[in-house]
């Protein structure tokens, strides 16, 4: 980024690559720690591993013909979750495509899997049955169950960080749990269902079905800021439509980076510190963004080049470049992608998704 004027502005939206190969819509995406590989899950019953640079499909993971509803990469492992009629979690070797373990319906969730996250020891799964469960990465054995959402509600979003687990539910609440004791520390109540959550430092970002975004303190439960509403946030179909709301909340990096959320056929971005609206990446008018993930370019410091990956209703995925302002203040430490990812997700390298279904996404 050359002159001072360029360095002070955000530049987004340059389409770099399209990933084609799925025959039905992409439901979820995840990105490797080094941003070299994209992972996609689809309702066509497969997950795929792609070369993020040239778009080549490197591996297909067959889910026995059942829809893949969510996907999460953590280092050498890939995790996939199935729909309600096959609510099975599968663990894969990412390089060779070998299935290493399964968590069946009889072992835990009573309905489909909606979100997957990891930390250093455990895998966390959210479900349409309204609960979150944790499982040992080593042997897929059950560890804990996080309960408390209203009967009949569904988990729509999940984030894991340090000793906290955050959930978003159709019962219009986000719950912050102690990871170890499973105690619910506090409840965030909203006017509409919650479809996106992201734990960052001592805060949690929440996205609702009426396309509103908020930041709350995880120490006090108090609201810290509201994300500024984009000019076009596409609520014309109403908050009950599956495409409505700020979902798949993710972060580029923690020092001066951006928060992003998907909403219908756009990915919106805000300044992580101020909540000011920055820009939007728009897909075609009739194509919904089902999944979103941000990844910082390898070895970039504070500010620089990042990528936005989108998973779409038209069976494809896209990657866009994001050029961020370069932050040169003396007290702003340089944070590598792996460090930012660990801080934001509490995962081992490769675990995105604060949350992502996102990529450094939770």
Secondary structure as UniProt FT lines:
FT   HELIX           4..7
FT   STRAND          11..19
FT   STRAND          26..31
FT   TURN            33..34
FT   STRAND          37..42
FT   TURN            43..44
FT   STRAND          46..51
FT   TURN            52..54
FT   STRAND          57..62
FT   TURN            64..65
FT   STRAND          68..74
FT   TURN            75..76
FT   STRAND          77..82
FT   HELIX           84..86
FT   STRAND          89..93
FT   TURN            94..96
FT   STRAND          99..103
FT   HELIX           105..107
FT   STRAND          113..118
FT   STRAND          122..127
FT   TURN            128..129
FT   STRAND          132..136
FT   TURN            137..139
FT   STRAND          142..146
FT   TURN            151..152
FT   STRAND          155..161
FT   TURN            162..163
FT   STRAND          164..169
FT   TURN            170..171
FT   STRAND          173..178
FT   TURN            179..181
FT   STRAND          184..189
FT   STRAND          194..200
FT   TURN            201..202
FT   STRAND          203..208
FT   TURN            209..210
FT   STRAND          213..217
FT   TURN            218..220
FT   STRAND          223..226
FT   TURN            236..237
FT   TURN            239..240
FT   TURN            242..243
FT   STRAND          247..251
FT   TURN            254..256
FT   STRAND          258..263
FT   TURN            264..265
FT   STRAND          266..271
FT   TURN            272..274
FT   STRAND          277..282
FT   TURN            285..286
FT   STRAND          289..296
FT   TURN            298..299
FT   STRAND          304..312
FT   TURN            313..314
FT   STRAND          317..324
FT   TURN            330..331
FT   HELIX           337..345
FT   TURN            349..350
//
